[in-house]
Amino acid sequence: MPFKHKQYNSITISGTYYDSDALQKLCKEKLNNNSVAEWEIAFYSFIEEWLNESPEVEVKTSGSTGIPKKIKVSKSAMLQSALNTIGFFALKPGQKALLCLPCEYIAGKMMVVRAFAGQLNLIPVPVSGSPLSNLNTPVDFAALTPLQMSNELSKDQSRLNLLRTVILGGSPVSPDLKAKLQHEPVNVWETYGMTETLSHIALRPVNGSNAEVFFTPFDGIGITKDQRSCLVINAPFISEDPFVTNDLVEINDKGKFRIKGRYDNIINTGGIKVSPEDVESCISHLIDQPFYISSVPDPVLGQKLVLVMEKTPDDKRTFLEKIKSVLPPHHAPRKIVERKLHLTETGKIKRVD
């Protein structure tokens, strides 16, 4: 689909409508002002990039599975992705959309494109771990990371009343966060996607009576598994070639899928292949701090499972036995590794072997 540049070159920001000329003037003023915050620079820089004649946009990957890099993506494909989301949630012109994600990355850029494509009223706020502290008006649609949502739940939960529908992406929604969201008034959805697929290509409801573990792909998105049982995505509006992922999946008879872990994270311990993500999901309710499952070399097993966390419990043995009691045989970590954990800019834990 050709990119119809002139059709999507106006936007409403915080209640003020800007046509193309006014928008370019606003961007120039903001970007020439030395007192403008970094998050605003990224925001207005992307708007300038969206309005220029190039058919492509440069995007940074998150670096969660390797070194962050920059890639070129098609504006027409971004537009189609935005229209998919607008249609799925039945967003209407004039409805308010919260922008609280950095516009250096695809998630932030796509919120801006949705505002262009759907004639939404975009409400930008400073990028922070607690974005709702800067929000003073109800919004119809928002995209947050799970970390941002967790932070909001640990503070003034009444501010969640400002949100009607939220999509969570950038990292998986933990069982603990899912449990905390069950009785909140906001409709919460988890997204599945990556930079290369222009944000999400599938969604699943996290709370309410329709909550489920399987993701539903958008119309026009095809999914299959390769010989490793990893997800293969066919998205013709983005690329003629399929996207081959390292995400281990189960696909049900309704064409929905659930994530079981990462192929490149699989640990072979004594001939048994263990998905660390599966183990993490099973034990997350027992651990009240960030952690992940990894491995260390072992002369007998080849690899030995370990639990990596920042603060070791006083009684390690009892703690490990408690973890072992909820796991299948040979899936329990044998020791605890105490280490400072680091997050990507999108809130994912960086796994260090």
N, C-alpha and C positions, 0 to 999 in steps of 0.2 A: 504494500500500500504506500503510495507516495506521500511524503510529508507535506501537509498543507500548511505552510508556514504562516500565511496571513490570517488563517482561520483561528490560530491559537497564539496570538501575540498580545493579548490583553488579559489583565488579571485584577482581582480585588484583593488588597492587602489591608488587613485590620479595618475593614469597612470602607476603604477608599478605592474607587475604581481608577485604574490607569490604562489608557490606551497605549499603543506601541510607542508613540512619540514621548508621552509623559513618562512611560516606564523607562525608556532609555535615558531620559534626562535625570530621573530619580537615581538610576544605577550610577550614572556618572558622578552625581553629587555625593552619593554615599561612598563610592570607591576613591574619591579624591579627598575625603575627610579623614584625617589622621586619628580622630577620636572614635571612629566606628569600631565596634568590637569584632573580634576575629570571626565569630559565627555569622555576623551580618555581612562581612566581606565575602565569605563563602556563598552566602545566600544570593547577594546581588551579583556576584561574579557568575554564578550559574545562570541567573536570569539573562545576563548579557550574552552568555554562551548559547542559551536557548534561542535568543532573538537573532543571532547572526546567521549568515547564509550557509554555514557548513551543515551538511546533512548528519553530522555525527557529534557526539559529546564525549569528552574524556572523563573516565570514572576510575577511582581508586578501589581496589579490592581490599577486604578487611585484614588479610594476613592471618586468619585463623588456622589455615592449613598450609601455610608457607610464608614466604617473603611477600609483603604487600607489593602490588604492581599496578600500573595504569593500563587501562584498555580503552578502546574506542567502541562506542555503542551507537546504534542508529536512532535518530530522533523519531522516525516513523514507528519503529518498534517500541520505543518508550511510550509514545502516544497510544498505541494499541494496548499496551500493558495497563496504562492508566485507565483507558476506557473499560477494560475488563473489570477492574476493581470498582469503578463507578457504577457499572451495570450490576455487579454482584450485590453491592450494598444499596442499590437504588438511590444513590446520592443525587440531590437536586441542585440546580443553580441557586446560589445565594446561601446555601448551607455552609456552616463554619467548619473548617478543617485546621487542626492544630499542627504546626510545624515545630518540632522540638528535637529533631535529629540533625546531625551535621550534614551540610550540603556538599561536603567533599565526597560523600559516599552515596551509593545508589538509593538507599532508603530515603534520605533527605531530598535528593533530587526528584524522586518519583512523587513525593508529596507535593512539590511545586508543580510538576507536570500535571498531576490530577487537578490542581486548582485551575491551571490554564485550560485543560480539556473539559472540565465539568462546570466551569464558571463558578467555582466555589469561592467563598470568602476565606482567604488564607490568614491564619492567626499565627505569626511567627513569634517565638519566645526564645530567650537565651538557652543555648544547649547546656544542660546540666543533668546531674544525677537525679534531681527532684524537679522536673519541669513544671509541675502544676503549681508550685509556689509562685510562679510568674504569670499564672493564668487567672484572669479576672472575669471571664465570660464563659458561659456554657458553649461547648462545641459538639458538633454532630459526629465528627470523625477524627480519629487521632491514630498515630503510629508511635509506639514506644518500644524500647527494649525491655526484656524481662527484668533486667536490673533496675531500670527506672521504675517499673511497676512495683517491684519489691520494695524499693525505697519509699514510694508513696504509701504503700500499705502499712509501713512501719511508722509513718508519721500521722498526719491528719487525714484519716480515711474519708472524711466527709467531702474532701475536695474531689474524690472520684465521682461525686454527683454532678460535676461539671461535664463529664464525658458521657456520651450516649453509646458510641461504638468504638472499640479500640482493637487494633491489630498489633500483635506482639511478634517481633522478629529480630534477627541478628544472632540469637542463640536459643537453644531449646527452652521451653517452659518446663520447669522442674515440677515433680509431683507436689512438692510443698507449696509452690506458688499457685498451682492449679487448685489445691485444696482451699487456700486462703481466698481465692476469687469466687468460690462457689456461691456465696450469698451476697456478693456485691451487686449493686444495681446496674452496673455497666455491662454491655454485651462485649465479651472478650473473645477474640479469635487468634489462633496461632497461625503464622504464615510459614510456607516452605518455599525457598527459592535461594538465589545467589546473585552476585553481581552480574554474571554472564546471562542470567535469565531475566534481568531487569527487575529485580525485586521478586515478589512471589508469583508462583504459578499454581499454587494450591493453598487451601485454607482448611482449618478445622475449628469448630466451636469448642472453647475451653470450659465455659461455665454454662449454667442453666440446664434445662431439661434435655436439650439436644447435644450436650457435650459428648464428644467421642475422641478416640485415639487415632482414627483414620483421617487422612487429609483428602479433600475432594478437589481434583484438578479443575481449572477453568475449562469452559467449553473451548474446543480447538486445541487443547493440550493432550497429547498422547503419551502414555507411560507404558514401559515394559521393563523387564529385568534382563540383565546380561548373564553370562555363565557363572559369574561370581555371586549372583543374586543382588546385584547393585542396580539402582534405579537408572533407567535411560529415559530421557525426556525428549519428546518431539514437539517443538514449538515453531511451526513453519513461519509465523510472522516475525520471528527473531532470526532464525537461521535455517538454511536448508539441511544442515547437518544436525544429527541428534546430539544432545548433551549427555555425555556418559559420566555419571557421578561415582563417587566412592561410598555412597550411602546404601547400606544394606536395608532392604525393604521386604515387606510382605504386601502383596496386592490381593485384595479380596474380589469376590465375584461381581461386585458393583463398580469395579474400576477405581476404587479408592486404595490408598496405600498408607502404611505406617512405617516409621523409621525404627530400625532395630539397632543401629550403630553404624560405625564407619569401618569399611574394609581395611583401610590403612591403619586403624587402631587395634585390629584384632591381635590378641596375645595368644601365642601357642605355648601352653604350659603343660609339659609332660604329654604332649600329643593331643591335648584337649584345647580346642579353639574357643577362646572366651572374648565376648564383646564387652569392653570396659563400660560402655554406655548402659548396657543391660544391668551390670552389677551396680553402677551408680544409681540407676533408677530404683533398684530393690532396696538400697540402704540409705537413700537420701533422708528418709524420715527419722533416722537414728543419729544424724549428724547436723549440728547447728552452725556449721561454718563452711566456707567454700572448700571443695576437695575434688580430687579426681583419682581414678584408678590407673595405675601404670604398671611397669614391670622392671625387674633388675635381673641380670644374668644369674643363673643357678647351675651348678655343675651336674645336677641330677635331672632337673626339670627342663633345662634349657632357658626358660624364662619363669620367674617367680612373681606372682601378683603382689603389688604393694599399694597401700593407701597413702596418697600424698595430700598433706594438709599443713596449715600454718602453725597450729598449736596442738601438741600431742596431749591426749588425756592423761590424767594422773595414773590411772590403772589401765595400762595398755592391754594386758592379757584379758581382763574381763571385757574390755571394749571390743577387742577382736573376736572374742568368743560370741558376744552378742551379735556382731555382724555375721559371723559364720552361721548362726542359727537361722537366719532368714534367707540364706543363699543355697543354691544347688551344690552338690558335691564338687569339690575342686575349683569352685568359683570365688572362694574367700581369699582376701589378701593375707599374706603371711606375716607382714610387718608394716609398720608405719614409717613413712619418710617425712620428716619435718622440713618444710621448704616454703619460702615466700612465693605466693602465687601472683601471677601477673595476668592482666586482662587485656584483650584487644580493645580498640576504641569503640567497638560495637558490643562490648560486654562479655565476650567469650573468654573462658579460661584458656590460656596458652599452655598446652601440654608439653612438658619437657621430659624427654627420656633420660 
